Amino acid sequence: MLAAIADALGRGDTAALVSLLHPEAVLVSDGGGMAPAARRVVYGADKVARLLVGLTSRHGQWLEAAVPVLVNGEQGVWIPGDGDAPESVTVFILAEGRVAACYSILNPAKLSHWRRPPR
């Protein structure tokens, strides 16, 4: 699933990304007021896809640096961050073969306890 998501994002293909998302998909991000993040929960496959494609077009270099990880047994990615984009861990929860939820942690205080994988 991660490869298909990365492919759709890399091509900026919103329709392809929507097809990977559950129609009632949600995106929740936690910047803790210390990192830029969506202030509200994003609901619906179309809105989640448009946000992710927009972020990728703005910070496309993060996609190249993304490292696949397992977080509590779920597929996710660790993005080391750079000057414009903060470090983050995003987990993708699957339901019915599609991504039902994306949970992104960008809060540096919470990430300080997370064991980073080798690059």
ChimeraX attribute file (.defattr): number of C-alpha atoms within 10 A of each C-alpha:
attribute: neighborCount
match mode: 1-to-1
recipient: residues
	/A:1	14
	/A:2	14
	/A:3	9
	/A:4	12
	/A:5	19
	/A:6	16
	/A:7	15
	/A:8	20
	/A:9	23
	/A:10	16
	/A:11	13
	/A:12	19
	/A:13	15
	/A:14	20
	/A:15	13
	/A:16	16
	/A:17	24
	/A:18	22
	/A:19	16
	/A:20	20
	/A:21	26
	/A:22	19
	/A:23	16
	/A:24	13
	/A:25	24
	/A:26	20
	/A:27	24
	/A:28	18
	/A:29	21
	/A:30	21
	/A:31	19
	/A:32	15
	/A:33	11
	/A:34	12
	/A:35	16
	/A:36	15
	/A:37	17
	/A:38	14
	/A:39	12
	/A:40	10
	/A:41	12
	/A:42	19
	/A:43	15
	/A:44	17
	/A:45	25
	/A:46	19
	/A:47	16
	/A:48	25
	/A:49	27
	/A:50	18
	/A:51	16
	/A:52	17
	/A:53	21
	/A:54	15
	/A:55	14
	/A:56	18
	/A:57	15
	/A:58	12
	/A:59	14
	/A:60	16
	/A:61	16
	/A:62	21
	/A:63	17
	/A:64	10
	/A:65	15
	/A:66	18
	/A:67	17
	/A:68	18
	/A:69	18
	/A:70	13
	/A:71	14
	/A:72	8
	/A:73	9
	/A:74	11
	/A:75	16
	/A:76	23
	/A:77	20
	/A:78	24
	/A:79	22
	/A:80	17
	/A:81	16
	/A:82	12
	/A:83	6
	/A:84	11
	/A:85	18
	/A:86	19
	/A:87	18
	/A:88	22
	/A:89	23
	/A:90	23
	/A:91	23
	/A:92	22
	/A:93	18
	/A:94	18
	/A:95	12
	/A:96	8
	/A:97	11
	/A:98	17
	/A:99	25
	/A:100	20
	/A:101	24
	/A:102	20
	/A:103	17
	/A:104	21
	/A:105	23
	/A:106	25
	/A:107	21
	/A:108	18
	/A:109	12
	/A:110	12
	/A:111	14
	/A:112	9
	/A:113	8
	/A:114	10
	/A:115	7
	/A:116	14
	/A:117	10
	/A:118	5
	/A:119	9
